[in-house]
C-alpha cells in the first residue's frame, strides 16, 4: 500500500514538467524533502506494484528511464 508521501511523489513527478524553475527547488518547497531522497523514492516506486496501480503511466516512464540508464552504464563500462 502506498503512503501519502509516495502518492505525493508520484503526483509531483507526473506534473513536474509544468513547474517553472529548477526541479530541485520545487521538490524541496512542495514535498519538503531533498532531491536525493526524492530520487531514491522514485527508484523504489518504479518497482512497486501498488505504484503501478496508482499511476501506471508515470511508473512505466520511470521504468523506461531506469532501463536506459542501466544500458548506458553497461555500455560505458564495456567501452573502458
N, C-alpha and C positions, 0 to 999 in steps of 0.2 A: 504494500500500500504506500502511496506517495504521501509525503508530508506536505504541509502548506508551503514550506520553503522550496521543496522540489518542484511543486507546481509553479511557484513564482519564478524560479529559474527558467523553466521551460517556456512560460509565458513571455518572459523577458527576451529569451533567445529568439522566439518566433517573430517578435516585432522589433528587435534591436536595430535593424537596418533603417527603421523610421526615425530613430532618435538622433537629433543633431549633436555634433561634437564627439569627443572621444568616448568610445565604448567603455573604457576602463573607469572613467569618471561617472558615467551613468550607472555602472554596476555598483560602485561604492555608494552613490546617492540613493538609488532606488531599491537596492537589495541589502544595503548595509553589510557588505562583505567585500573582501579583497578580490581582485581579479583572479588571483591564483586559486583561491577557494572556489570561485565561480567555475573556472575551467575544470577543476577537479570534479566538481559535482556534475558538470555536463558529461565528462567522460564516463562517469559512473551511471548516469541516467541513460546514456546511449545503449547500455546493456541491460537495462531494467525493463522487463515485460510490462510492468504497470505504467511506466513512462510511455511506452509504445501505445498502450491503450488510450492514455490520456491525450497524447499529441503525436499521432503516427507520422505526420509529415516532417515535423521538426526532428524526431528521433531518426527517421530514415536519412535526413540530411546530415545529422551528426555522425551516423554510422558510415555514410559515404565519405565524409571528410576524414574520418579516422582511417578508413581503408587507404585513401590516397596518401595520407601522411606516412602510414606504415610502408607502403610501396616506395615512396620517395626515400625513406630512411634506408630500406633494404637495398635500393639501387645505389645510394650514396656509399654505403658500406661495402658493396660489391665492387665499386669503382676504385676503392682505395688500394 
